[in-house]
Amino acid sequence: MKLWKWGSELAVIHRTSQAELILGLPHNGPLIKEDLGMPLMGATIANYRRVMKNKEERGYVTEASAAILWKHPIFTGTAERRYQIPKVEWHNLAVKNDRQQRVAHLTGRITSNVPAHSIIVYDTAPDVRTQYFQKPYVARVEKDGTFDITISEPVSVQARGVLKVVACCENGTMTGDGKSRGFGSAHEIKYQTSRTGYQLTK
């Protein structure tokens, strides 16, 4: 679908979606393996084409952005517990590298007084890519609070980065620290790349 011919209209949607008090969607880049085009919360059309060296015309909402929007009061029609910030706690967070598949997995367990339905991780590596090209990954939370997120396009060059982790909760709130809402509250996991994959650092 050639969505991007309405560039000015989509720019308004981008800004509205970004606004913390409205939808609060973080910037994110494309997952190349999915081949879906330009993400709504990514770079401008001109910058995307310049970086990717193509003339892409397709646009889409990433699965991570969709997870944030899924339980938002604008879409659920209810603001029940909307202003309650879930007291999330992270347990047993670990990164496992699968060298054969060339992916990594972020695994762990979450507890919260407001149930979390999805966990999102934004793979940020400022020396390699800007916020408009940071990779978004998401997974549903199991009944016991565990989750396994596949990082399908890990950084493949020597670099340092941060996995920024947030929980999307049933009241439409996204938080990573249980104290504030939005991407700025993300729980941070620092790493550096090596021949064996991601190695966690302090």
C-alpha positions as CSV (number, residue, x, y, z in Angstrom):
1,M,0.0,0.0,0.0
2,K,1.4,3.4,-1.0
3,L,0.7,5.3,2.2
4,W,3.5,7.8,2.0
5,K,2.1,9.9,-0.9
6,W,0.2,11.7,1.9
7,G,3.5,12.9,3.5
8,S,2.1,15.9,5.4
9,E,-0.8,14.1,6.8
10,L,1.4,11.3,8.1
11,A,3.8,13.8,9.6
12,V,0.9,15.0,11.8
13,I,0.1,11.4,12.8
14,H,3.7,10.8,13.6
15,R,3.9,13.9,15.9
16,T,0.5,13.1,17.5
17,S,1.6,9.5,18.2
18,Q,4.9,10.7,19.7
19,A,3.3,13.1,22.1
20,E,3.5,11.6,25.6
21,L,0.1,12.8,26.8
22,I,-1.6,11.4,23.7
23,L,-0.1,8.1,22.5
24,G,3.5,8.2,23.6
25,L,5.0,6.1,20.8
26,P,8.8,6.0,20.8
27,H,10.8,6.4,17.5
28,N,11.8,3.1,15.9
29,G,13.3,1.8,12.7
30,P,12.4,-1.0,10.4
31,L,13.1,-4.7,10.8
32,I,14.6,-5.4,7.5
33,K,13.8,-9.1,7.5
34,E,10.1,-8.3,7.7
35,D,10.3,-6.3,4.5
36,L,7.2,-4.1,5.4
37,G,8.6,-0.7,4.4
38,M,8.9,2.5,6.5
39,P,7.6,2.5,10.1
40,L,5.3,5.3,11.1
41,M,7.5,6.3,14.0
42,G,10.7,6.1,11.9
43,A,12.7,8.6,9.9
44,T,11.2,11.0,7.4
45,I,10.6,9.6,3.9
46,A,13.7,11.5,2.5
47,N,16.0,10.3,5.3
48,Y,14.7,6.8,5.2
49,R,15.4,6.5,1.5
50,R,18.8,8.2,1.9
51,V,19.9,5.7,4.6
52,M,18.4,2.6,3.1
53,K,19.3,3.6,-0.5
54,N,15.9,2.8,-2.0
55,K,12.7,4.5,-3.1
56,E,10.4,2.7,-0.6
57,E,6.8,3.7,-0.8
58,R,5.2,1.4,1.8
59,G,4.5,2.3,5.4
60,Y,3.4,0.4,8.4
61,V,2.9,0.4,12.2
62,T,5.5,-1.8,14.0
63,E,4.3,-4.6,16.2
64,A,5.9,-2.7,19.1
65,S,3.9,0.4,18.4
66,A,0.8,-1.7,18.1
67,A,1.4,-3.3,21.5
68,I,1.5,0.1,23.1
69,L,-1.7,1.2,21.3
70,W,-3.6,-2.0,22.0
71,K,-4.9,-1.2,25.5
72,H,-4.7,2.6,25.2
73,P,-8.0,4.2,26.4
74,I,-8.5,5.9,23.0
75,F,-8.9,2.4,21.6
76,T,-10.5,0.5,24.5
77,G,-13.0,3.2,25.4
78,T,-12.3,3.0,29.1
79,A,-9.9,4.9,31.3
80,E,-10.2,2.5,34.3
81,R,-6.9,2.7,36.3
82,R,-5.4,4.8,33.5
83,Y,-3.6,7.1,35.9
84,Q,-2.2,4.3,38.1
85,I,1.4,3.6,37.3
86,P,1.9,-0.2,37.5
87,K,4.5,-1.3,40.1
88,V,6.5,-3.5,37.8
89,E,9.5,-5.5,38.9
90,W,11.9,-7.4,36.7
91,H,13.3,-10.8,37.5
92,N,16.0,-13.1,36.0
93,L,16.7,-10.9,33.0
94,A,19.2,-12.5,30.7
95,V,20.4,-12.3,27.1
96,K,21.0,-15.6,25.3
97,N,22.9,-15.6,22.0
98,D,22.0,-18.1,19.2
99,R,25.0,-18.0,16.9
100,Q,23.6,-20.5,14.5
101,Q,20.4,-18.5,13.9
102,R,22.2,-15.2,14.3
103,V,19.7,-13.9,16.8
104,A,19.6,-13.1,20.5
105,H,16.9,-13.7,23.1
106,L,16.0,-11.4,26.0
107,T,14.3,-13.6,28.6
108,G,12.9,-12.9,32.1
109,R,9.9,-12.6,34.2
110,I,7.8,-9.6,35.3
111,T,5.5,-9.0,38.3
112,S,3.1,-6.1,38.5
113,N,0.1,-5.0,40.4
114,V,-1.5,-4.2,37.0
115,P,-1.0,-7.1,34.6
116,A,1.4,-6.7,31.7
117,H,0.3,-8.1,28.4
118,S,3.5,-7.4,26.4
119,I,7.1,-6.6,26.8
120,I,9.0,-4.4,24.4
121,V,12.7,-4.0,24.0
122,Y,14.3,-1.2,21.9
123,D,17.8,-2.1,20.8
124,T,19.7,1.2,20.9
125,A,23.3,1.5,19.7
126,P,23.9,5.3,19.2
127,D,27.3,4.8,17.5
128,V,25.7,2.5,14.9
129,R,22.2,3.9,14.3
130,T,20.1,6.9,15.3
131,Q,16.8,6.7,17.4
132,Y,14.9,6.7,14.1
133,F,16.5,3.3,13.2
134,Q,16.6,1.7,16.6
135,K,15.2,-1.8,16.4
136,P,11.9,-2.6,18.2
137,Y,11.1,-6.1,19.4
138,V,8.1,-7.4,21.4
139,A,6.6,-10.5,22.9
140,R,3.5,-11.4,24.8
141,V,3.8,-12.1,28.6
142,E,2.9,-15.7,29.6
143,K,0.5,-16.4,32.4
144,D,3.4,-17.0,34.9
145,G,4.9,-13.6,33.9
146,T,7.7,-15.0,31.8
147,F,8.7,-13.7,28.4
148,D,11.1,-14.5,25.6
149,I,11.8,-11.7,23.1
150,T,13.7,-12.6,19.9
151,I,16.2,-9.9,18.9
152,S,16.1,-10.9,15.2
153,E,18.5,-8.3,13.9
154,P,21.2,-7.7,16.5
155,V,24.0,-5.3,16.0
156,S,26.6,-7.1,13.9
157,V,29.6,-4.8,14.3
158,Q,31.7,-4.0,17.3
159,A,29.7,-1.5,19.4
160,R,28.2,-0.7,22.7
161,G,24.5,-0.4,23.2
162,V,21.6,-0.5,25.5
163,L,18.5,-2.7,25.5
164,K,15.6,-0.4,26.7
165,V,12.9,-2.6,28.2
166,V,9.3,-1.5,28.9
167,A,6.1,-3.3,29.9
168,C,2.8,-2.6,28.3
169,C,0.1,-3.0,30.9
170,E,-3.6,-3.7,30.8
171,N,-4.5,-0.2,31.8
172,G,-2.8,1.3,28.8
173,T,0.3,2.4,30.6
174,M,3.8,1.7,29.5
175,T,6.5,1.7,32.1
176,G,9.9,0.3,32.7
177,D,10.7,1.4,36.3
178,G,7.3,1.3,37.9
179,K,7.6,4.9,38.9
180,S,6.9,6.9,35.8
181,R,5.3,6.2,32.4
182,G,6.6,6.3,28.9
183,F,9.8,5.4,27.1
184,G,11.9,7.6,29.4
185,S,11.2,5.1,32.2
186,A,12.7,2.2,30.4
187,H,14.7,-0.4,32.3
188,E,18.2,-0.3,30.7
189,I,20.4,-3.3,30.0
190,K,23.9,-2.3,28.8
191,Y,25.8,-4.5,26.4
192,Q,28.8,-4.7,24.1
193,T,29.1,-6.9,21.0
194,S,31.6,-9.7,20.6
195,R,32.1,-12.6,18.3
196,T,29.7,-14.6,20.4
197,G,27.0,-12.0,20.4
198,Y,25.8,-9.6,23.1
199,Q,27.7,-9.5,26.3
200,L,26.1,-7.6,29.2
201,T,28.1,-4.9,30.9
202,K,27.7,-2.7,33.9
